[in-house]
Amino acid sequence: MPAVPLPTRLLAIIPAWNEQETVADVVAEIRSAMTNVDVLVVDDGSTDRTATVAREAGATVLTLPINLGVGGAMRAGYKYALRSGYSRTVQIDADGQHDPQEIHRLLTLLDNGADIAIGARFAGVGDYVARGPRRWSMRVLSSVLSRVARTHLTDTTSGFKACNARAVRLFAANYPAEYLGDTIESLVIASRAGLVVRQDGVKMRPRAGGQPSHSPVKAAIFLGRAVLALVIALSRPTEPLGPEAP
């Protein structure tokens, strides 16, 4: 008897740290944009009411006891997705900058053979601009990681990404928690494991609340850390994609 395909289950993962002002609206927007999606908020050691607000908005909430950063929060999210049987995930920020209406564009890339689909800010859609050292570092990273992934990438630090079951399985077992590991090193790990990475242009919106973390000094620090993270990622051994669970 031929195998019956399992239904596609999509989980939206929102890493959130002190985002009580915006997280409820993000949860509501995702539910409005998608009819077949579950929403998981990973409360990354917040000191405000992020967890309570997210839960009241209808999301499932994982609460981390301390702040681990986006990488640690997403690693917890991927483990939850794998153990709960989700075949696809989409990562979306809690500050409202990503438009959930564009999740469909990323899922289309998965339908067409990608294992990881990146929502790229610098791919001819929208008017998002990064200047100075931050922009320089992004260009260097994109140039190097395009070669590693064997595809043209323009935004390797995007936090708007969709993954299929193969990528979820890889990241549940091995997802970097270090600074920028969730973007730079995760793409290196995925590419070396043979996963297909693709991107599509998306619009970025202004933050719906809270304070942006950018400044000239922080941009210069970002440049240094980005280069260091890339060197570390390329120097680490390849992590193969493990076998599927029986």
C-alpha positions as CSV (number, residue, x, y, z in Angstrom):
1,M,0.0,0.0,0.0
2,P,1.5,3.4,-1.0
3,A,2.4,5.7,1.9
4,V,-0.2,8.4,2.6
5,P,1.5,11.9,2.8
6,L,1.2,13.5,6.1
7,P,-0.6,16.8,6.2
8,T,1.6,19.9,6.2
9,R,1.7,21.5,9.7
10,L,3.1,25.0,9.9
11,L,4.5,26.6,13.1
12,A,5.3,30.3,13.3
13,I,8.1,30.8,15.8
14,I,8.5,34.3,17.4
15,P,11.6,34.9,19.5
16,A,10.7,37.7,21.9
17,W,12.6,39.6,24.5
18,N,10.7,42.4,26.3
19,E,8.2,42.9,23.4
20,Q,5.0,43.4,25.4
21,E,4.1,46.4,23.3
22,T,4.0,44.5,20.0
23,V,3.8,40.8,20.4
24,A,0.0,40.5,20.6
25,D,-0.4,42.4,17.3
26,V,2.1,40.2,15.6
27,V,0.3,37.0,16.8
28,A,-3.0,38.5,15.6
29,E,-1.5,39.5,12.2
30,I,-0.1,36.0,11.6
31,R,-3.5,34.4,12.4
32,S,-5.2,36.8,10.1
33,A,-2.7,36.1,7.2
34,M,-2.7,32.3,7.6
35,T,-5.6,30.0,8.4
36,N,-3.5,26.8,9.0
37,V,-0.8,28.1,11.3
38,D,0.0,27.6,15.0
39,V,2.0,30.3,16.8
40,L,4.7,29.7,19.3
41,V,6.3,32.7,21.2
42,V,9.6,31.9,22.8
43,D,9.9,34.3,25.7
44,D,13.6,34.8,25.9
45,G,13.9,35.7,29.6
46,S,11.8,38.9,29.3
47,T,11.4,41.1,32.4
48,D,8.1,42.6,31.2
49,R,4.7,41.0,30.4
50,T,5.7,39.5,27.1
51,A,4.8,36.0,28.0
52,T,1.4,36.9,29.5
53,V,0.5,39.2,26.6
54,A,1.4,36.5,24.1
55,R,-0.5,33.9,25.9
56,E,-3.6,36.1,26.1
57,A,-3.3,36.7,22.4
58,G,-3.7,33.0,21.8
59,A,-0.1,31.9,21.3
60,T,1.6,28.9,22.9
61,V,4.5,30.2,25.0
62,L,7.8,28.7,25.9
63,T,9.5,30.7,28.7
64,L,13.3,30.6,28.9
65,P,14.6,31.3,32.5
66,I,17.3,33.6,31.2
67,N,18.0,35.6,28.1
68,L,19.8,33.4,25.6
69,G,19.6,35.6,22.5
70,V,17.8,34.9,19.3
71,G,19.9,31.8,18.6
72,G,19.0,30.2,21.9
73,A,15.3,31.1,21.5
74,M,15.1,29.7,18.0
75,R,16.9,26.5,19.0
76,A,14.2,25.9,21.6
77,G,11.6,26.7,19.0
78,Y,13.0,24.2,16.5
79,K,13.2,21.5,19.2
80,Y,9.5,22.2,20.0
81,A,8.6,22.0,16.3
82,L,10.4,18.7,15.8
83,R,8.9,17.0,18.9
84,S,5.4,18.3,18.1
85,G,5.5,17.0,14.5
86,Y,5.5,20.3,12.5
87,S,6.8,19.8,9.0
88,R,7.4,23.6,8.4
89,T,8.3,26.6,10.4
90,V,8.5,30.3,9.8
91,Q,10.6,32.6,12.0
92,I,9.2,36.1,12.4
93,D,10.3,39.0,14.6
94,A,8.2,40.2,17.5
95,D,8.6,43.9,16.8
96,G,6.3,44.0,13.8
97,Q,8.9,44.7,11.2
98,H,8.0,41.6,9.2
99,D,4.7,41.5,7.3
100,P,3.0,38.1,7.9
101,Q,1.2,38.6,4.5
102,E,4.6,37.7,3.0
103,I,4.9,34.3,4.6
104,H,3.2,32.9,1.5
105,R,6.2,34.0,-0.6
106,L,8.6,32.0,1.6
107,L,6.4,28.9,1.6
108,T,6.3,29.1,-2.2
109,L,10.1,28.8,-2.2
110,L,9.8,25.7,-0.1
111,D,7.1,24.3,-2.5
112,N,9.7,24.8,-5.3
113,G,12.5,22.8,-3.7
114,A,14.1,25.0,-1.1
115,D,14.9,23.7,2.4
116,I,15.4,27.2,3.8
117,A,13.7,30.3,2.4
118,I,15.0,33.7,3.4
119,G,12.9,36.9,3.3
120,A,15.5,39.3,2.0
121,R,15.4,43.1,2.7
122,F,17.9,44.0,-0.1
123,A,16.4,42.1,-3.1
124,G,14.6,44.9,-4.9
125,V,11.4,45.0,-2.8
126,G,10.6,47.8,-0.3
127,D,12.8,50.7,0.7
128,Y,14.7,49.3,3.7
129,V,18.2,50.8,3.9
130,A,21.2,50.0,6.0
131,R,24.2,52.4,6.0
132,G,27.8,52.6,7.0
133,P,29.6,49.7,8.7
134,R,26.4,47.7,9.1
135,R,25.7,47.8,5.3
136,W,29.4,47.0,4.5
137,S,29.4,44.0,6.8
138,M,26.1,42.7,5.2
139,R,27.6,43.0,1.8
140,V,30.7,41.1,2.8
141,L,28.7,38.4,4.5
142,S,26.3,38.0,1.6
143,S,29.2,37.7,-0.9
144,V,31.0,35.0,1.1
145,L,27.8,33.1,2.1
146,S,26.5,33.2,-1.5
147,R,29.5,31.1,-2.4
148,V,29.0,28.7,0.5
149,A,25.3,28.3,-0.3
150,R,25.9,28.2,-4.1
151,T,23.2,30.7,-4.7
152,H,22.8,34.5,-4.8
153,L,22.0,35.9,-1.4
154,T,21.7,39.6,-0.5
155,D,20.5,39.4,3.1
156,T,22.1,36.7,5.2
157,T,21.3,38.4,8.5
158,S,17.5,38.3,7.9
159,G,15.4,37.1,10.8
160,F,12.5,36.2,8.5
161,K,13.0,32.6,7.4
162,A,11.0,29.5,6.6
163,C,12.2,26.0,7.0
164,N,11.0,22.6,5.8
165,A,11.1,19.3,7.7
166,R,14.8,18.6,6.8
167,A,15.9,22.0,8.0
168,V,13.9,21.7,11.2
169,R,15.5,18.3,11.9
170,L,19.0,19.8,11.4
171,F,18.4,22.9,13.4
172,A,16.7,21.0,16.3
173,A,19.9,19.1,16.7
174,N,22.4,21.8,15.9
175,Y,21.5,25.5,16.0
176,P,24.1,28.1,17.1
177,A,23.2,30.2,20.1
178,E,26.1,32.5,19.8
179,Y,25.7,36.1,18.6
180,L,24.9,36.1,14.9
181,G,25.1,32.3,14.9
182,D,21.4,32.2,14.2
183,T,22.0,33.9,10.9
184,I,25.5,33.5,9.6
185,E,26.6,30.1,11.2
186,S,23.2,28.5,10.7
187,L,23.4,29.1,6.9
188,V,26.9,27.7,6.8
189,I,25.8,24.6,8.7
190,A,22.7,24.1,6.5
191,S,24.7,24.6,3.2
192,R,27.4,22.1,4.3
193,A,24.7,19.6,5.2
194,G,23.4,19.8,1.6
195,L,20.3,21.8,2.3
196,V,19.1,24.2,-0.5
197,V,18.9,27.9,0.5
198,R,16.9,30.4,-1.5
199,Q,15.6,33.9,-1.0
200,D,12.8,36.2,-2.1
201,G,12.5,40.0,-1.6
202,V,10.3,41.3,1.2
203,K,9.3,44.7,2.6
204,M,10.5,45.7,6.0
205,R,8.2,47.9,8.1
206,P,9.2,50.3,10.9
207,R,9.3,48.9,14.4
208,A,5.8,48.9,15.9
209,G,7.1,49.6,19.4
210,G,10.2,49.5,21.6
211,Q,13.6,51.0,20.8
212,P,15.8,50.1,17.8
213,S,19.3,49.0,18.8
214,H,21.2,50.7,16.0
215,S,23.8,53.5,16.4
216,P,27.1,54.3,14.6
217,V,29.1,52.7,17.5
218,K,26.9,49.6,17.6
219,A,27.1,49.4,13.8
220,A,30.9,49.3,14.0
221,I,30.7,46.7,16.7
222,F,28.3,44.7,14.5
223,L,30.9,44.8,11.7
224,G,33.6,43.3,13.8
225,R,31.4,40.7,15.4
226,A,30.0,39.7,12.0
227,V,33.4,39.1,10.5
228,L,34.5,37.1,13.6
229,A,31.3,35.0,13.5
230,L,31.9,34.3,9.8
231,V,35.5,33.2,10.5
232,I,34.4,30.9,13.3
233,A,31.5,29.4,11.3
234,L,33.8,28.6,8.4
235,S,36.4,27.0,10.6
236,R,34.1,24.6,12.3
237,P,33.7,21.0,11.1
238,T,30.7,20.1,8.9
239,E,27.6,18.8,10.8
240,P,25.8,16.2,8.6
241,L,22.0,16.0,8.5
242,G,21.1,13.1,10.7
243,P,18.7,10.3,9.7
244,E,14.9,10.7,9.9
245,A,13.2,9.3,12.9
246,P,11.6,5.8,12.2
